[in-house]
């Protein structure tokens, strides 16, 4: 998926084109909502030993769908002073984020705009993260943030504790966001999203196709090994790479622990992660900035 900087630029331009004077700090938050489950997944992997990485992956897939992003947007909007407007901003942010993700090439990956009606991954595969369009969007995102910082007046910090019906709606949406994925995990696995079903059925692997998106490759004579997102090490045949790195690949199991590689793409080291970390830091900065406004400032965004 494109990095956070790329989403900042596209979401800022598109959302303010549809919602006049939309508050940029809410725009920036909206552009990272679909990434929230993947950020949480990394945190859980690092802190909670013994968690099933397969279940965690399925859970994140469901939470990354447009439907679940809208539930999260509705829940978060309820803590704002203008929940309907903020929900519209966050909803557009989620939609534009997923739409941009669908444009990038991601083997074994994609987006779900129509789940749970359809669990087919949407992926147009127009460019890789290292290609010119992605680099251009990254640069545009950084320029857009600088422009917005200098030219768009910051709106006040507009969070509030909800009451009554607004509190009930917000709590219900957040509860659904956290609990609904459990009911949908079997459908996601049955659709073999991210090849979770293939990887879990170890005895049935031989002969089955498999793909991996941005996994760690360790170079070794004869083909090397792949460290999968599930924490498993698979032997590779036909990788034909000269050095270790991060790769996406397509192949087919020839036995339970060996993949015959049919196609491989080497990713630029640290490019996407560095741009995403910088983008997340800028989102935090945009939210801290209104704290410096004088009390009673007029809401303009």
VENUR-V380093 format. One line per field, one symbol per residue. phi: phi as a letter, one per 20 degrees, with the letter a starting at -180 (. if undefined). A space follows every 50 residues. Layout:
BEGIN
phi->???
END
This chain:
BEGIN
phi->.gffgffgfffffffffdcflgfffffffffdgfegffffffffgeddfn ffffffffffgffeffgfffffffffffedfcffffgfffffffffffff gffefbfmbqcdecfefcdffebemeaegefggfffffffffffffgffe ddgfeffdebefclfffffffffffffeeggffdggffffflflmfffff egfefgnefbccdldeddfbgnqncdeefendddfdcnfldebfrdcdbc abfdbfccdefdbbceeffmgfffffffffffffffefgffefffnfffc d
END
